[in-house]
Amino acid sequence: MTTPSEAVSITILDRKYQFACAPEQRKDLLAAAQHLDETMKEIKESGRLMSLERIALQAALNFSDELLKLHRDLDIRTEKIDSRIRLLADQLDDALKG
């Protein structure tokens, strides 16, 4: 069984694009498109990059960097939480034994 999709029109740097997505993904797609458009406009307004391809590539690199940092931070937090849970479990075991 296939999931029904709907056409969604987005605008990036004053250019319109059509994408198909599931109805429940529409809101997220529009939010992602708006975020991308804002990022690409900031890059374009900086005056350093002019071609659409270079602006898109810079935006993609910026997003990739942010994503990697978020993953790294999540791994660190998970490690700290796991360590704290082990410590609390050990303390609980010691308290129950004593």
matplotlib code that plots the C-alpha trace (Angstrom):
import matplotlib.pyplot as plt

x = [0.0, 1.5, 1.2, -0.8, 1.3, 0.4, 2.2, 3.7, 5.1, 8.0, 10.0, 13.8, 15.6, 12.5, 12.4, 9.4, 9.8, 7.3, 7.8, 5.6, 5.2, 2.8, 0.1, 1.5, 4.9, 3.7, 4.2, 7.8, 8.6, 7.4, 9.3, 12.5, 12.0, 11.6, 14.7, 16.7, 15.4, 16.4, 19.9, 20.5, 19.3, 21.8, 24.6, 23.6, 23.4, 26.9, 28.0, 30.7, 28.8, 26.6, 25.8, 22.8, 24.8, 27.5, 25.0, 23.2, 26.5, 27.5, 24.0, 24.4, 27.8, 26.5, 23.6, 25.9, 28.2, 25.3, 24.0, 27.3, 27.7, 24.2, 25.0, 28.3, 26.5, 23.8, 26.5, 28.2, 24.9, 23.9, 27.3, 26.9, 23.3, 24.3, 27.3, 25.0, 22.5, 25.2, 26.4, 22.9, 22.3, 25.6, 24.6, 21.2, 22.8, 25.2, 22.3, 20.2, 23.2, 24.1]
y = [0.0, 3.4, 6.5, 9.3, 12.3, 15.9, 18.6, 21.3, 24.5, 26.2, 29.3, 29.4, 32.6, 33.8, 30.6, 28.3, 24.5, 21.7, 18.7, 15.8, 14.7, 12.9, 15.2, 14.8, 16.0, 19.1, 21.4, 20.1, 20.5, 24.1, 24.9, 23.3, 25.3, 28.5, 27.9, 27.0, 30.1, 32.4, 30.8, 31.1, 34.7, 35.5, 33.9, 35.8, 39.1, 38.6, 39.3, 36.7, 34.0, 34.8, 31.6, 29.6, 26.5, 27.9, 29.5, 26.1, 24.3, 26.8, 26.4, 22.6, 22.7, 25.0, 22.6, 19.6, 21.3, 22.1, 18.5, 17.0, 19.3, 18.3, 14.6, 15.1, 17.0, 14.3, 11.5, 13.4, 13.9, 10.3, 9.2, 11.4, 10.2, 6.6, 7.1, 8.8, 6.0, 3.4, 5.4, 5.6, 1.9, 1.0, 3.3, 1.6, -1.8, -0.8, 0.6, -2.6, -4.8, -2.8]
z = [0.0, -1.0, 1.0, -0.8, -1.5, -2.4, -4.3, -2.2, -3.7, -2.1, -2.9, -2.5, -3.4, -5.4, -7.4, -7.1, -6.8, -6.5, -4.2, -3.4, 0.2, 2.5, 3.9, 7.4, 6.3, 4.6, 7.7, 8.2, 4.5, 4.5, 7.7, 6.3, 3.0, 4.9, 7.0, 3.8, 2.1, 5.0, 5.2, 1.5, 1.5, 4.3, 2.3, -0.8, 1.0, 2.4, -1.2, -1.3, -3.3, -6.3, -8.1, -6.9, -6.9, -4.7, -2.3, -2.0, -1.4, 1.3, 3.0, 2.8, 4.4, 7.1, 7.8, 7.8, 10.3, 12.6, 12.3, 13.2, 16.2, 17.4, 17.0, 18.9, 21.7, 21.9, 22.1, 25.0, 26.8, 26.3, 27.7, 30.7, 31.4, 31.0, 33.4, 35.9, 35.7, 36.3, 39.3, 40.8, 40.1, 41.9, 44.8, 45.0, 44.9, 47.7, 49.8, 49.4, 50.3, 53.4]

ax = plt.figure().add_subplot(projection="3d")
ax.plot(x, y, z, "-o")
ax.set_aspect("equal")
plt.show()
